[in-house]
Amino acid sequence: MKVIGMHASDLLLNRYSAMKLSDPAPAAEALERILSSAVRAPDHGRLRPWRFILIDGDRRLQFGDLLADSLRRRRPDAPEDALNRERGKALRAPLIIVVAAACNPTAKIPVIEQILAAGAAAQNIMLAVFAEGFGAMWKTGDAAYDDDVKTALGLAAGDAIVGFLYVGTDSTGPSPVPQPSWRDFVRPWGGAPSA
């Protein structure tokens, strides 16, 4: 179900995170549009800190081993079934897009803003995937903060993985859990307190 002609506000109001993904992943042309939308994200200072690492096919098995190794380093006593569950995370979808911020601590722009720019790029990916008629889920977990995982993915230890975006064909549709109302998160500011 490709929704490219959808009005932007309808896309924003209807997007959801997939619960289960299967083959196929977006083909090359759709993936090009998805990644092109990512680099249109807001970017204070035009640092373009975002980096995207694509993991598909058998490379997902290697990524699963990387996740299991990360768990083993954090928890040397982890049972084999926990390590296997960690390996299995790499097979949640036919494509994983690792979104990271190549952080430059010497830049005039604070590192947090560089990370937020990469987060905005990840959100653009999530929206574009949905617009292309596919599903995605955004995950992190302890492995996202593991310097050895970053290095294995070609990143520096000081870089920030903002998400592992799992992408494929949505197998289940939206969650039955009701969406929150924006009203629950908004309040007017009453002004500064008097001195």
Backbone as JSON, one array per atom type, in Angstrom:
{
  "sequence": "MKVIGMHASDLLLNRYSAMKLSDPAPAAEALERILSSAVRAPDHGRLRPWRFILIDGDRRLQFGDLLADSLRRRRPDAPEDALNRERGKALRAPLIIVVAAACNPTAKIPVIEQILAAGAAAQNIMLAVFAEGFGAMWKTGDAAYDDDVKTALGLAAGDAIVGFLYVGTDSTGPSPVPQPSWRDFVRPWGGAPSA",
  "N": [[0.83, -1.17, 0.0], [1.22, 1.73, -1.16], [1.6, 5.06, -0.23], [2.22, 7.5, -1.36], [0.87, 9.76, -2.48], [-0.41, 10.84, -0.35], [-1.64, 13.37, 1.82], [0.5, 15.49, 3.71], [-0.11, 15.93, 6.47], [-1.9, 13.85, 6.95], [-0.21, 11.66, 6.62], [1.53, 12.07, 8.81], [-0.29, 11.82, 10.93], [-1.17, 9.21, 10.7], [0.96, 7.43, 10.67], [2.65, 4.66, 12.1], [4.5, 2.51, 14.32], [5.67, -0.56, 13.21], [4.8, -3.84, 14.31], [5.58, -6.36, 13.59], [7.68, -7.51, 11.04], [8.31, -8.46, 7.65], [9.66, -9.99, 4.62], [9.07, -8.31, 1.5], [11.87, -5.98, 1.69], [12.13, -2.42, 1.08], [12.72, -1.78, -2.37], [15.54, -0.79, -4.45], [14.98, 1.76, -5.69], [12.9, 2.86, -4.12], [14.23, 2.84, -1.66], [16.19, 4.69, -2.17], [14.66, 7.06, -2.29], [13.75, 7.09, 0.33], [16.15, 7.39, 1.83], [17.01, 9.78, 0.75], [15.1, 11.48, 1.78], [15.88, 11.42, 4.41], [18.21, 12.98, 4.59], [17.19, 15.47, 4.4], [16.54, 16.4, 6.79], [16.23, 18.68, 9.61], [19.12, 20.59, 10.46], [21.2, 22.04, 12.37], [23.69, 24.38, 11.77], [24.56, 23.11, 9.52], [26.09, 20.75, 9.65], [25.66, 18.16, 8.92], [25.56, 15.61, 10.39], [24.58, 13.05, 10.34], [24.77, 9.52, 9.79], [24.33, 6.58, 7.89], [23.99, 3.18, 8.02], [23.59, 0.33, 6.22], [22.17, -2.82, 6.67], [21.66, -5.92, 5.46], [20.41, -9.05, 4.06], [22.66, -11.8, 4.4], [24.41, -10.42, 6.01], [23.0, -9.62, 8.17], [23.1, -11.8, 9.89], [25.75, -11.72, 10.76], [25.59, -9.27, 12.06], [23.82, -10.01, 14.09], [25.49, -11.75, 15.52], [27.29, -9.84, 16.42], [25.64, -8.36, 18.13], [25.1, -10.35, 20.06], [27.7, -10.81, 21.03], [28.15, -8.34, 22.22], [26.29, -8.43, 24.31], [27.39, -10.6, 25.72], [29.8, -9.49, 26.62], [28.85, -7.55, 28.37], [27.39, -9.09, 30.14], [28.83, -11.63, 31.25], [27.91, -14.05, 32.25], [25.65, -14.62, 30.84], [23.03, -16.71, 29.77], [22.89, -19.22, 27.16], [20.44, -19.17, 25.77], [19.65, -16.5, 26.07], [21.65, -15.23, 24.65], [21.09, -16.24, 22.13], [18.57, -15.11, 21.69], [19.34, -12.47, 21.51], [20.93, -12.56, 19.18], [18.9, -13.17, 17.4], [17.52, -10.79, 17.14], [18.54, -9.42, 14.99], [17.26, -10.48, 12.87], [14.75, -9.48, 12.7], [13.73, -8.05, 10.63], [13.93, -7.6, 7.03], [15.72, -5.6, 6.37], [18.0, -3.51, 8.02], [18.52, -0.3, 9.12], [21.03, 1.43, 10.39], [21.14, 4.28, 12.24], [23.17, 6.94, 12.88], [24.96, 9.52, 14.65], [27.68, 11.3, 13.65], [29.59, 12.63, 15.76], [30.93, 15.82, 16.44], [32.83, 17.16, 18.71], [34.25, 19.53, 18.77], [32.97, 21.34, 17.23], [31.04, 24.34, 16.67], [28.38, 23.94, 17.11], [26.48, 22.41, 19.61], [27.01, 19.03, 20.8], [24.68, 17.64, 21.52], [22.79, 18.78, 19.82], [23.7, 17.88, 17.4], [23.22, 15.17, 17.65], [20.45, 15.27, 17.89], [19.83, 16.14, 15.3], [20.49, 13.86, 13.83], [18.57, 12.19, 14.93], [16.28, 13.44, 13.94], [16.65, 12.88, 11.25], [16.33, 10.11, 11.37], [13.61, 9.98, 12.06], [12.54, 11.09, 9.72], [13.16, 9.0, 7.99], [11.52, 6.98, 9.07], [8.97, 8.07, 8.49], [9.12, 8.25, 5.67], [9.43, 5.58, 4.95], [6.92, 4.57, 5.68], [5.35, 6.11, 3.93], [6.11, 4.96, 1.56], [4.81, 2.62, 1.66], [5.67, 0.6, 3.33], [6.77, -0.93, 6.44], [8.18, -0.02, 9.65], [10.27, -0.23, 12.55], [11.68, 1.32, 15.38], [14.48, 0.78, 17.21], [16.72, 0.57, 20.03], [18.53, -0.14, 22.61], [21.02, -1.72, 24.75], [23.23, -2.35, 23.13], [23.45, -0.27, 21.34], [24.89, 1.62, 22.65], [27.36, 0.63, 23.01], [30.77, 0.78, 22.66], [32.37, -1.03, 21.22], [30.56, -2.16, 19.44], [29.92, 0.11, 17.96], [32.44, 0.61, 16.78], [32.76, -1.73, 15.23], [30.81, -1.24, 13.37], [31.94, 0.74, 11.92], [32.01, 3.23, 13.04], [33.04, 5.94, 15.23], [34.04, 5.8, 18.69], [33.07, 8.02, 20.05], [30.88, 8.72, 18.6], [27.29, 8.65, 18.14], [24.87, 6.19, 18.22], [21.69, 6.52, 17.17], [19.58, 4.96, 16.58], [18.47, 1.65, 15.67], [16.92, 0.99, 12.86], [14.45, -1.04, 11.88], [13.3, -2.4, 8.92], [10.79, -3.3, 6.63], [8.17, -5.3, 5.2], [5.09, -4.63, 6.59], [3.59, -6.9, 8.69], [1.42, -7.09, 10.38], [-0.15, -4.79, 10.85], [-1.42, -1.76, 12.48], [-0.88, -1.31, 16.04], [-3.25, -2.37, 18.51], [-3.35, -0.76, 20.7], [-4.54, 2.24, 22.06], [-3.8, 5.48, 20.72], [-2.1, 8.2, 22.31], [-3.56, 11.34, 23.35], [-2.73, 14.53, 22.11], [-3.34, 16.54, 23.85], [-2.76, 15.66, 26.39], [-0.14, 16.28, 26.78], [0.42, 18.94, 26.61], [0.54, 22.26, 27.78], [-0.37, 25.6, 28.55], [1.98, 28.23, 28.95], [2.36, 30.07, 31.9], [3.72, 32.43, 32.18], [6.62, 34.15, 33.47], [7.55, 33.72, 36.91], [6.78, 36.23, 39.36], [9.14, 38.41, 40.86]],
  "CA": [[0.0, 0.0, 0.0], [2.05, 2.92, -1.28], [0.76, 6.2, 0.11], [2.98, 8.69, -1.78], [0.01, 10.9, -2.74], [-1.07, 11.21, 0.9], [-1.37, 14.71, 2.37], [1.53, 15.37, 4.74], [-0.66, 15.79, 7.82], [-2.45, 12.5, 7.06], [0.93, 10.78, 6.84], [1.98, 12.24, 10.19], [-1.32, 11.36, 11.86], [-1.46, 7.79, 10.53], [2.16, 6.62, 10.78], [2.78, 3.89, 13.34], [5.62, 1.58, 14.31], [5.25, -1.93, 12.94], [5.07, -4.8, 15.39], [6.23, -7.52, 12.97], [8.1, -7.2, 9.68], [8.73, -9.6, 6.82], [10.09, -9.62, 3.27], [10.33, -7.72, 1.08], [12.27, -4.64, 2.1], [12.01, -1.52, -0.07], [13.67, -1.97, -3.46], [16.55, 0.28, -4.56], [14.4, 3.07, -6.01], [12.21, 3.34, -2.92], [15.24, 3.09, -0.63], [16.83, 5.97, -2.52], [13.76, 8.14, -1.85], [13.74, 7.07, 1.8], [17.39, 7.97, 2.34], [17.02, 11.19, 0.32], [14.29, 12.23, 2.74], [16.63, 11.48, 5.67], [19.18, 14.07, 4.58], [16.44, 16.73, 4.38], [16.22, 16.69, 8.19], [16.83, 19.91, 10.15], [20.53, 20.37, 10.77], [21.79, 23.31, 12.82], [25.09, 24.54, 11.4], [24.84, 22.32, 8.3], [27.17, 19.79, 9.91], [25.28, 16.88, 8.33], [26.2, 14.61, 11.25], [23.96, 11.73, 10.22], [25.4, 8.43, 9.04], [23.38, 5.49, 7.72], [24.64, 1.91, 7.72], [22.56, -0.61, 5.78], [22.48, -4.22, 6.97], [20.63, -6.79, 4.89], [20.87, -10.37, 3.65], [23.44, -12.57, 5.37], [25.09, -9.51, 6.94], [22.19, -9.59, 9.4], [23.6, -12.86, 10.78], [26.96, -11.17, 11.37], [25.13, -8.25, 13.0], [23.3, -10.75, 15.23], [26.65, -12.18, 16.32], [27.81, -8.64, 17.07], [24.74, -8.07, 19.26], [25.33, -11.37, 21.08], [29.0, -10.53, 21.64], [27.98, -7.18, 23.09], [25.63, -8.92, 25.52], [28.33, -11.46, 26.45], [30.76, -8.62, 27.31], [28.15, -6.89, 29.48], [26.92, -10.12, 31.07], [29.59, -12.85, 30.94], [27.16, -15.23, 32.68], [24.38, -14.69, 30.09], [22.78, -18.06, 29.26], [22.89, -19.35, 25.7], [19.15, -18.75, 25.19], [19.65, -15.04, 26.01], [22.53, -14.87, 23.52], [20.36, -16.56, 20.9], [17.54, -14.07, 21.52], [20.04, -11.26, 21.05], [21.25, -12.82, 17.77], [17.66, -13.17, 16.63], [17.05, -9.42, 16.89], [19.0, -8.99, 13.67], [16.39, -11.07, 11.85], [13.41, -8.91, 12.86], [13.3, -7.41, 9.38], [14.89, -7.86, 5.95], [16.69, -4.5, 6.27], [18.25, -2.69, 9.21], [19.24, 0.94, 8.85], [21.61, 1.98, 11.61], [21.23, 5.73, 12.12], [24.13, 7.42, 13.87], [25.47, 10.88, 14.54], [29.14, 11.43, 13.72], [29.65, 13.8, 16.62], [32.14, 16.64, 16.4], [32.78, 17.95, 19.94], [34.92, 20.82, 18.6], [32.12, 22.21, 16.41], [30.31, 25.39, 17.38], [27.07, 23.38, 17.41], [26.62, 21.42, 20.69], [26.86, 17.62, 20.42], [23.28, 17.23, 21.65], [22.08, 19.21, 18.62], [24.14, 16.98, 16.32], [22.47, 13.93, 17.87], [19.05, 15.55, 17.55], [19.72, 16.18, 13.83], [20.44, 12.45, 13.38], [17.25, 11.71, 15.33], [15.31, 13.97, 12.97], [16.85, 12.09, 10.03], [15.7, 8.81, 11.61], [12.17, 10.17, 11.96], [12.23, 11.23, 8.29], [13.18, 7.65, 7.43], [10.3, 6.3, 9.51], [7.86, 8.61, 7.72], [9.27, 7.91, 4.26], [9.16, 4.14, 4.84], [5.46, 4.44, 5.72], [4.83, 6.68, 2.69], [6.42, 4.02, 0.48], [3.97, 1.45, 1.83], [6.37, -0.41, 4.13], [6.71, -0.72, 7.88], [9.46, 0.12, 10.33], [10.3, -0.08, 14.01], [12.9, 2.0, 15.84], [14.97, 0.13, 18.43], [18.1, 0.87, 20.44], [19.05, -1.18, 23.5], [22.38, -1.52, 25.26], [24.23, -2.46, 22.06], [23.59, 1.04, 20.68], [25.81, 2.44, 23.44], [28.57, -0.18, 23.15], [31.82, 1.29, 21.78], [32.83, -2.09, 20.32], [29.55, -2.26, 18.37], [30.13, 1.28, 17.11], [33.66, 0.4, 16.0], [32.49, -2.78, 14.24], [29.97, -0.64, 12.33], [32.71, 1.77, 11.24], [31.81, 4.51, 13.71], [33.98, 6.23, 16.31], [33.47, 5.6, 20.02], [32.38, 9.24, 20.44], [29.67, 8.88, 17.8], [26.09, 8.19, 18.84], [23.85, 5.45, 17.47], [20.39, 6.99, 17.64], [18.59, 3.92, 16.41], [18.49, 0.58, 14.69], [15.61, 1.04, 12.23], [14.13, -2.3, 11.22], [12.45, -2.01, 7.8], [10.3, -4.39, 5.78], [6.73, -5.28, 4.95], [4.34, -4.75, 7.84], [2.83, -8.15, 8.67], [0.32, -7.14, 11.34], [-0.94, -3.56, 10.94], [-1.17, -0.97, 13.68], [-1.16, -1.86, 17.36], [-4.58, -2.02, 19.02], [-3.23, 0.16, 21.84], [-4.95, 3.57, 21.62], [-2.78, 6.52, 20.66], [-2.38, 9.25, 23.28], [-4.01, 12.64, 22.84], [-1.75, 15.61, 22.28], [-3.78, 17.37, 24.98], [-2.14, 15.16, 27.61], [1.27, 16.66, 26.82], [0.53, 20.36, 26.31], [-0.05, 23.21, 28.72], [0.08, 26.97, 28.27], [2.92, 28.8, 29.91], [1.71, 31.13, 32.65], [4.62, 33.57, 32.33], [7.68, 34.04, 34.48], [7.09, 34.1, 38.24], [7.18, 37.56, 39.8], [10.23, 38.41, 41.86]],
  "C": [[0.88, 1.24, 0.0], [1.16, 4.14, -1.06], [1.43, 7.52, -0.29], [2.08, 9.9, -1.98], [-0.67, 11.44, -1.49], [-0.69, 12.63, 1.31], [-0.41, 14.54, 3.54], [0.94, 15.19, 6.14], [-1.31, 14.42, 8.0], [-1.34, 11.48, 7.31], [1.39, 10.86, 8.29], [0.99, 11.66, 11.19], [-1.56, 9.85, 11.8], [-0.24, 6.87, 10.65], [2.17, 5.88, 12.12], [4.01, 3.01, 13.21], [5.08, 0.17, 14.13], [5.59, -2.81, 14.13], [5.81, -6.03, 14.85], [6.47, -7.19, 11.51], [8.54, -8.45, 8.95], [9.26, -9.07, 5.49], [8.87, -9.16, 2.47], [10.61, -6.4, 1.79], [12.06, -3.73, 0.89], [13.1, -1.82, -1.11], [14.54, -0.71, -3.6], [15.95, 1.66, -4.81], [13.68, 3.67, -4.8], [13.21, 3.67, -1.82], [15.97, 4.4, -0.9], [15.96, 7.15, -2.09], [13.75, 8.23, -0.33], [14.98, 7.75, 2.36], [17.55, 9.43, 1.91], [16.21, 12.04, 1.28], [15.05, 12.4, 4.06], [17.55, 12.69, 5.7], [18.52, 15.44, 4.4], [16.07, 17.14, 5.81], [16.83, 18.02, 8.62], [18.24, 19.63, 10.66], [21.18, 21.7, 11.11], [23.27, 23.34, 12.45], [25.5, 23.79, 10.15], [26.03, 21.38, 8.49], [26.92, 18.45, 9.23], [25.9, 15.71, 9.11], [25.7, 13.2, 11.04], [24.81, 10.78, 9.39], [24.39, 7.29, 9.02], [24.14, 4.24, 7.29], [23.54, 0.91, 7.42], [23.02, -2.03, 6.03], [21.34, -5.06, 6.41], [21.23, -8.15, 4.56], [21.6, -11.09, 4.77], [24.21, -11.68, 6.35], [24.3, -9.36, 8.23], [22.66, -10.66, 10.38], [24.87, -12.39, 11.49], [26.61, -10.09, 12.4], [24.55, -8.92, 14.26], [24.4, -11.26, 16.13], [27.25, -11.0, 17.07], [26.96, -8.26, 18.28], [24.95, -9.06, 20.39], [26.67, -11.16, 21.78], [28.93, -9.35, 22.6], [27.32, -7.6, 24.4], [26.6, -9.74, 26.37], [29.37, -10.61, 27.2], [30.11, -7.95, 28.52], [27.76, -7.87, 30.57], [27.62, -11.44, 30.75], [28.85, -14.14, 31.31], [25.84, -15.4, 31.91], [24.2, -16.11, 29.55], [22.68, -18.06, 27.73], [21.56, -18.92, 25.09], [19.04, -17.23, 25.11], [20.53, -14.56, 24.86], [21.83, -15.15, 22.19], [19.24, -15.55, 20.63], [18.16, -12.79, 20.99], [20.42, -11.4, 19.58], [20.01, -12.67, 16.89], [17.12, -11.78, 16.34], [17.43, -8.94, 15.5], [18.11, -9.52, 12.55], [14.95, -10.58, 11.97], [12.84, -8.37, 11.55], [14.33, -7.72, 8.29], [15.95, -6.78, 5.79], [16.78, -3.79, 7.61], [19.01, -1.46, 8.74], [19.72, 1.46, 10.2], [21.75, 3.48, 11.38], [22.12, 6.21, 13.25], [24.45, 8.89, 13.62], [26.98, 10.82, 14.68], [29.39, 12.74, 14.46], [31.0, 14.5, 16.55], [32.12, 17.54, 17.63], [33.46, 19.3, 19.82], [34.09, 21.8, 17.77], [31.43, 23.24, 17.29], [28.93, 24.89, 17.84], [27.23, 22.32, 18.51], [26.34, 19.99, 20.2], [25.41, 17.18, 20.51], [22.49, 17.63, 20.41], [22.48, 18.36, 17.41], [23.38, 15.65, 16.43], [21.0, 14.12, 17.51], [18.85, 15.61, 16.03], [19.67, 14.75, 13.27], [19.11, 11.82, 13.77], [16.17, 12.19, 14.38], [15.44, 13.22, 11.64], [16.2, 10.71, 10.18], [14.18, 8.92, 11.51], [11.75, 10.36, 10.5], [12.22, 9.87, 7.61], [11.9, 6.91, 7.79], [9.08, 6.76, 8.72], [7.93, 8.18, 6.26], [9.01, 6.42, 4.03], [7.65, 3.91, 4.79], [4.84, 4.97, 4.42], [5.06, 5.76, 1.5], [5.61, 2.73, 0.6], [4.61, 0.31, 2.59], [6.2, -0.09, 5.61], [8.1, -0.6, 8.46], [9.24, 0.16, 11.83], [11.66, 0.47, 14.39], [13.28, 1.38, 17.17], [16.35, 0.68, 18.76], [18.57, -0.29, 21.3], [20.5, -0.91, 23.85], [23.44, -1.56, 24.16], [24.45, -1.13, 21.36], [24.61, 1.92, 21.39], [27.16, 1.76, 23.66], [29.62, 0.3, 22.15], [32.34, 0.24, 20.8], [31.85, -2.29, 19.17], [29.73, -1.09, 17.41], [31.34, 1.07, 16.2], [33.44, -0.64, 14.91], [31.63, -2.26, 13.09], [30.68, 0.49, 11.58], [32.53, 3.16, 11.82], [32.91, 4.71, 14.75], [33.26, 6.05, 17.65], [32.67, 6.82, 20.47], [31.13, 9.53, 19.62], [28.49, 8.32, 18.58], [25.18, 7.43, 17.88], [22.51, 5.91, 18.02], [19.31, 5.94, 17.43], [18.98, 2.86, 15.41], [17.08, 0.57, 14.11], [15.41, -0.24, 11.45], [13.06, -2.0, 10.18], [12.06, -3.23, 6.98], [8.83, -4.2, 5.5], [6.01, -5.52, 6.27], [3.44, -5.97, 7.76], [1.57, -8.11, 9.52], [-0.58, -5.91, 11.35], [-0.7, -2.86, 12.26], [-1.54, -1.7, 14.97], [-2.57, -1.48, 17.8], [-4.54, -1.05, 20.2], [-3.62, 1.56, 21.36], [-3.8, 4.57, 21.67], [-3.12, 7.61, 21.68], [-2.87, 10.53, 22.59], [-2.93, 13.67, 23.07], [-2.08, 16.46, 23.5], [-3.13, 16.94, 26.3], [-0.71, 15.66, 27.81], [1.49, 18.16, 26.64], [-0.1, 21.17, 27.43], [0.44, 24.6, 28.34], [1.05, 27.42, 29.35], [2.26, 29.97, 30.59], [2.57, 32.36, 32.82], [5.63, 33.31, 33.43], [7.14, 34.42, 35.85], [7.59, 35.5, 38.62], [8.24, 37.45, 40.88], [9.77, 39.01, 43.16]]
}
